[in-house]
Amino acid sequence: MEFFRIINKQVSETIIQNSITPKTLEKFTDSMFFMEAKNHDFIGGTIWGEFLISYSKINGGVRFTLVSCPNALSWTITTGFPPEKNKIVLHCTINRTQKPAEFIEEINDFLEEWETGLTSQF
């Protein structure tokens, strides 16, 4: 499944990459926090519990993945590319075609937190 949020803010890839890091999660969300570095990944708290989380700088911004999540939840925060080249695109995926409505609502709440944080920080 795939989820999008378009944030009506203009920032550069560099600003996204310098501002959004594992240690700055709490500036952007109420439900995520950095706990411990693990090589190139980190342990972080989420609304679904503690996870090993992958973080990467990617073309246009950053990507996070809940490495040990059975739904392979990942999200990117990018700019400069479609569907909105001059805005921030928040894109989230899971490796399922269907999930219970409660889980979909949790993902939407998670993305709303990020949208609020990105809007307030940028």
PyRosetta script that sets phi, psi and omega in degrees:
from pyrosetta import init, pose_from_sequence

init()
pose = pose_from_sequence("MEFFRIINKQVSETIIQNSITPKTLEKFTDSMFFMEAKNHDFIGGTIWGEFLISYSKINGGVRFTLVSCPNALSWTITTGFPPEKNKIVLHCTINRTQKPAEFIEEINDFLEEWETGLTSQF")
pose.set_psi(1, 154.5)
pose.set_omega(1, -173.4)
pose.set_phi(2, -133.7)
pose.set_psi(2, 139.3)
pose.set_omega(2, -178.2)
pose.set_phi(3, -134.7)
pose.set_psi(3, 140.2)
pose.set_omega(3, 179.4)
pose.set_phi(4, -128.7)
pose.set_psi(4, 147.7)
pose.set_omega(4, 166.5)
pose.set_phi(5, -135.8)
pose.set_psi(5, 133.9)
pose.set_omega(5, 175.7)
pose.set_phi(6, -107.8)
pose.set_psi(6, 121.9)
pose.set_omega(6, -178.7)
pose.set_phi(7, -105.3)
pose.set_psi(7, 122.7)
pose.set_omega(7, -174.4)
pose.set_phi(8, -79.0)
pose.set_psi(8, 66.2)
pose.set_omega(8, 177.1)
pose.set_phi(9, -136.2)
pose.set_psi(9, 142.0)
pose.set_omega(9, 176.2)
pose.set_phi(10, -106.4)
pose.set_psi(10, 114.9)
pose.set_omega(10, 175.9)
pose.set_phi(11, -139.8)
pose.set_psi(11, 165.1)
pose.set_omega(11, 179.2)
pose.set_phi(12, -92.8)
pose.set_psi(12, 163.4)
pose.set_omega(12, 173.5)
pose.set_phi(13, -54.9)
pose.set_psi(13, -43.2)
pose.set_omega(13, -179.0)
pose.set_phi(14, -61.9)
pose.set_psi(14, -42.0)
pose.set_omega(14, 178.8)
pose.set_phi(15, -64.4)
pose.set_psi(15, -43.4)
pose.set_omega(15, 177.2)
pose.set_phi(16, -59.1)
pose.set_psi(16, -49.4)
pose.set_omega(16, -176.2)
pose.set_phi(17, -66.4)
pose.set_psi(17, -34.6)
pose.set_omega(17, 179.1)
pose.set_phi(18, -79.4)
pose.set_psi(18, -26.0)
pose.set_omega(18, -175.3)
pose.set_phi(19, -92.7)
pose.set_psi(19, -34.7)
pose.set_omega(19, -174.1)
pose.set_phi(20, -106.6)
pose.set_psi(20, 103.7)
pose.set_omega(20, -179.3)
pose.set_phi(21, -135.2)
pose.set_psi(21, 168.4)
pose.set_omega(21, 177.5)
pose.set_phi(22, -53.9)
pose.set_psi(22, -37.5)
pose.set_omega(22, -176.8)
pose.set_phi(23, -81.0)
pose.set_psi(23, -5.7)
pose.set_omega(23, 178.7)
pose.set_phi(24, -110.1)
pose.set_psi(24, 11.3)
pose.set_omega(24, -177.0)
pose.set_phi(25, -53.6)
pose.set_psi(25, -39.3)
pose.set_omega(25, -176.1)
pose.set_phi(26, -66.6)
pose.set_psi(26, -18.4)
pose.set_omega(26, 174.0)
pose.set_phi(27, -72.0)
pose.set_psi(27, -24.6)
pose.set_omega(27, -172.4)
pose.set_phi(28, -107.9)
pose.set_psi(28, -24.5)
pose.set_omega(28, -179.3)
pose.set_phi(29, -137.4)
pose.set_psi(29, 154.9)
pose.set_omega(29, 174.8)
pose.set_phi(30, -88.2)
pose.set_psi(30, -20.6)
pose.set_omega(30, -171.7)
pose.set_phi(31, -106.3)
pose.set_psi(31, 0.4)
pose.set_omega(31, 179.6)
pose.set_phi(32, -118.2)
pose.set_psi(32, 146.5)
pose.set_omega(32, 175.8)
pose.set_phi(33, -155.3)
pose.set_psi(33, 150.1)
pose.set_omega(33, 177.8)
pose.set_phi(34, -78.6)
pose.set_psi(34, 137.1)
pose.set_omega(34, 177.9)
pose.set_phi(35, -117.0)
pose.set_psi(35, -49.4)
pose.set_omega(35, -173.1)
pose.set_phi(36, -161.1)
pose.set_psi(36, 136.4)
pose.set_omega(36, 175.8)
pose.set_phi(37, -74.7)
pose.set_psi(37, 141.6)
pose.set_omega(37, 177.8)
pose.set_phi(38, -136.3)
pose.set_psi(38, 90.5)
pose.set_omega(38, -175.8)
pose.set_phi(39, 55.0)
pose.set_psi(39, -117.5)
pose.set_omega(39, 179.8)
pose.set_phi(40, -90.2)
pose.set_psi(40, -6.3)
pose.set_omega(40, -179.3)
pose.set_phi(41, -108.6)
pose.set_psi(41, -171.9)
pose.set_omega(41, 176.5)
pose.set_phi(42, -154.3)
pose.set_psi(42, 157.9)
pose.set_omega(42, 172.1)
pose.set_phi(43, -91.5)
pose.set_psi(43, 130.4)
pose.set_omega(43, -179.5)
pose.set_phi(44, -139.3)
pose.set_psi(44, 152.9)
pose.set_omega(44, 175.3)
pose.set_phi(45, -91.5)
pose.set_psi(45, 141.1)
pose.set_omega(45, 178.2)
pose.set_phi(46, -136.7)
pose.set_psi(46, 177.5)
pose.set_omega(46, 176.4)
pose.set_phi(47, -66.1)
pose.set_psi(47, -15.8)
pose.set_omega(47, 179.7)
pose.set_phi(48, -101.5)
pose.set_psi(48, 5.1)
pose.set_omega(48, -179.5)
pose.set_phi(49, 113.6)
pose.set_psi(49, -166.9)
pose.set_omega(49, -179.5)
pose.set_phi(50, -86.2)
pose.set_psi(50, 139.0)
pose.set_omega(50, 179.9)
pose.set_phi(51, -141.1)
pose.set_psi(51, 153.0)
pose.set_omega(51, 162.9)
pose.set_phi(52, -76.0)
pose.set_psi(52, 125.6)
pose.set_omega(52, -174.6)
pose.set_phi(53, -122.0)
pose.set_psi(53, 129.5)
pose.set_omega(53, 174.8)
pose.set_phi(54, -88.5)
pose.set_psi(54, 139.6)
pose.set_omega(54, 177.1)
pose.set_phi(55, -131.2)
pose.set_psi(55, 131.3)
pose.set_omega(55, 178.7)
pose.set_phi(56, -140.5)
pose.set_psi(56, 142.7)
pose.set_omega(56, 166.0)
pose.set_phi(57, -81.5)
pose.set_psi(57, 129.8)
pose.set_omega(57, -178.4)
pose.set_phi(58, -127.3)
pose.set_psi(58, 170.2)
pose.set_omega(58, 176.9)
pose.set_phi(59, -58.4)
pose.set_psi(59, 114.5)
pose.set_omega(59, 179.5)
pose.set_phi(60, 99.7)
pose.set_psi(60, -14.2)
pose.set_omega(60, -177.9)
pose.set_phi(61, 166.9)
pose.set_psi(61, -128.0)
pose.set_omega(61, -175.7)
pose.set_phi(62, -137.5)
pose.set_psi(62, 158.0)
pose.set_omega(62, 176.1)
pose.set_phi(63, -132.3)
pose.set_psi(63, 138.3)
pose.set_omega(63, 172.3)
pose.set_phi(64, -120.1)
pose.set_psi(64, 143.7)
pose.set_omega(64, 175.6)
pose.set_phi(65, -138.7)
pose.set_psi(65, 132.5)
pose.set_omega(65, 172.9)
pose.set_phi(66, -81.3)
pose.set_psi(66, 94.6)
pose.set_omega(66, -170.1)
pose.set_phi(67, -57.4)
pose.set_psi(67, -42.3)
pose.set_omega(67, -175.6)
pose.set_phi(68, -94.5)
pose.set_psi(68, 11.3)
pose.set_omega(68, -179.0)
pose.set_phi(69, -78.3)
pose.set_psi(69, 129.7)
pose.set_omega(69, 179.1)
pose.set_phi(70, -66.6)
pose.set_psi(70, -14.9)
pose.set_omega(70, 177.7)
pose.set_phi(71, -98.8)
pose.set_psi(71, 1.6)
pose.set_omega(71, 179.7)
pose.set_phi(72, 51.1)
pose.set_psi(72, 43.8)
pose.set_omega(72, -178.1)
pose.set_phi(73, -64.5)
pose.set_psi(73, 126.3)
pose.set_omega(73, 177.4)
pose.set_phi(74, -134.9)
pose.set_psi(74, 151.1)
pose.set_omega(74, 173.5)
pose.set_phi(75, -146.7)
pose.set_psi(75, 147.2)
pose.set_omega(75, 178.2)
pose.set_phi(76, -121.9)
pose.set_psi(76, 151.6)
pose.set_omega(76, 174.9)
pose.set_phi(77, -128.0)
pose.set_psi(77, 109.6)
pose.set_omega(77, -172.9)
pose.set_phi(78, -136.3)
pose.set_psi(78, 169.3)
pose.set_omega(78, 173.7)
pose.set_phi(79, -148.2)
pose.set_psi(79, 161.0)
pose.set_omega(79, 174.7)
pose.set_phi(80, 93.0)
pose.set_psi(80, 0.5)
pose.set_omega(80, -176.8)
pose.set_phi(81, -135.4)
pose.set_psi(81, 160.7)
pose.set_omega(81, 174.7)
pose.set_phi(82, -58.8)
pose.set_psi(82, 151.5)
pose.set_omega(82, 15.5)
pose.set_phi(83, -85.6)
pose.set_psi(83, -9.8)
pose.set_omega(83, 178.6)
pose.set_phi(84, -139.7)
pose.set_psi(84, 96.0)
pose.set_omega(84, -173.4)
pose.set_phi(85, -63.6)
pose.set_psi(85, -29.8)
pose.set_omega(85, -175.4)
pose.set_phi(86, -107.2)
pose.set_psi(86, 20.9)
pose.set_omega(86, 178.1)
pose.set_phi(87, -134.3)
pose.set_psi(87, 172.8)
pose.set_omega(87, 175.2)
pose.set_phi(88, -86.7)
pose.set_psi(88, 131.7)
pose.set_omega(88, 176.9)
pose.set_phi(89, -110.6)
pose.set_psi(89, 120.3)
pose.set_omega(89, 174.4)
pose.set_phi(90, -102.3)
pose.set_psi(90, 117.1)
pose.set_omega(90, -173.8)
pose.set_phi(91, -126.4)
pose.set_psi(91, 128.9)
pose.set_omega(91, -177.9)
pose.set_phi(92, -128.3)
pose.set_psi(92, 141.5)
pose.set_omega(92, 177.2)
pose.set_phi(93, -135.3)
pose.set_psi(93, 154.4)
pose.set_omega(93, 167.5)
pose.set_phi(94, -132.6)
pose.set_psi(94, 161.8)
pose.set_omega(94, -175.3)
pose.set_phi(95, -92.2)
pose.set_psi(95, 36.8)
pose.set_omega(95, 178.9)
pose.set_phi(96, -131.1)
pose.set_psi(96, 150.6)
pose.set_omega(96, 176.0)
pose.set_phi(97, -92.2)
pose.set_psi(97, -20.6)
pose.set_omega(97, 177.8)
pose.set_phi(98, -145.5)
pose.set_psi(98, 146.2)
pose.set_omega(98, 175.1)
pose.set_phi(99, -145.8)
pose.set_psi(99, 161.9)
pose.set_omega(99, 176.4)
pose.set_phi(100, -60.8)
pose.set_psi(100, 149.3)
pose.set_omega(100, -178.1)
pose.set_phi(101, -55.5)
pose.set_psi(101, -35.1)
pose.set_omega(101, 180.0)
pose.set_phi(102, -61.6)
pose.set_psi(102, -42.6)
pose.set_omega(102, 179.6)
pose.set_phi(103, -67.9)
pose.set_psi(103, -40.6)
pose.set_omega(103, 177.3)
pose.set_phi(104, -61.3)
pose.set_psi(104, -40.0)
pose.set_omega(104, 177.6)
pose.set_phi(105, -63.5)
pose.set_psi(105, -40.3)
pose.set_omega(105, 177.3)
pose.set_phi(106, -62.8)
pose.set_psi(106, -42.0)
pose.set_omega(106, 177.0)
pose.set_phi(107, -62.5)
pose.set_psi(107, -44.2)
pose.set_omega(107, 178.2)
pose.set_phi(108, -62.8)
pose.set_psi(108, -39.2)
pose.set_omega(108, 175.9)
pose.set_phi(109, -63.0)
pose.set_psi(109, -42.4)
pose.set_omega(109, 178.2)
pose.set_phi(110, -59.3)
pose.set_psi(110, -46.4)
pose.set_omega(110, 179.9)
pose.set_phi(111, -68.6)
pose.set_psi(111, -34.7)
pose.set_omega(111, 175.8)
pose.set_phi(112, -63.5)
pose.set_psi(112, -38.9)
pose.set_omega(112, 175.3)
pose.set_phi(113, -59.4)
pose.set_psi(113, -48.0)
pose.set_omega(113, 179.0)
pose.set_phi(114, -61.9)
pose.set_psi(114, -43.0)
pose.set_omega(114, 179.9)
pose.set_phi(115, -60.5)
pose.set_psi(115, -45.4)
pose.set_omega(115, 178.0)
pose.set_phi(116, -61.2)
pose.set_psi(116, -45.6)
pose.set_omega(116, 179.9)
pose.set_phi(117, -64.3)
pose.set_psi(117, -43.3)
pose.set_omega(117, 179.0)
pose.set_phi(118, -65.7)
pose.set_psi(118, -39.6)
pose.set_omega(118, 178.9)
pose.set_phi(119, -64.8)
pose.set_psi(119, -42.9)
pose.set_omega(119, -177.7)
pose.set_phi(120, -74.5)
pose.set_psi(120, -35.8)
pose.set_omega(120, -177.9)
pose.set_phi(121, -78.9)
pose.set_psi(121, -27.1)
pose.set_omega(121, -179.9)
pose.set_phi(122, -111.4)
pose.dump_pdb("model.pdb")
